[in-house]
Amino acid sequence: MLNNLEVAFELMGFGMGGVFLVLFIIYLVAKLLLKLLPAK
């Protein structure tokens, strides 16, 4: 039972980390595009 709980928390951690990583990458790409293609 305890082992299942540990695995669940580990997967939840990877999931949340992955989501934040993707959001961060999208944010960086958006900043880069705004720098390369400034709005008129």
N, C-alpha and C positions, 0 to 999 in steps of 0.2 A: 504493500500500500504506500509506504513512504517513498519507495523507489519511483512509483508512478508519479507521485507529486513532484519529485525532483525533476523528472523528465518533462513534466508539464511546464514547470517554471522555466526550465532551460529553453524549451521551444517558444514560450511566450517572450522570453528575453530576446531570442534570435528574431522573432517576428517583429517586435517593436523596434529593435535595432535596424532591421532591414527597412522598415517603413521610414524611419527618420533618415537613414542613409539615402534612400531614393529621393525624399523631399529635399535634402541638402544638395544633392546632385542637380535636381531640377532648378533649385534656387541659384546655384552657381552658373548653370547654363543660361538662365534668364539674365543674370548680371552681365555675363560675357556678351550676350547678344545685344543688350542695351548699350554696351560700350562700343561694340563693333558697328552697330547700326543705330546711331543716335536719332531720336525722334525729331522730326522737323518742326 
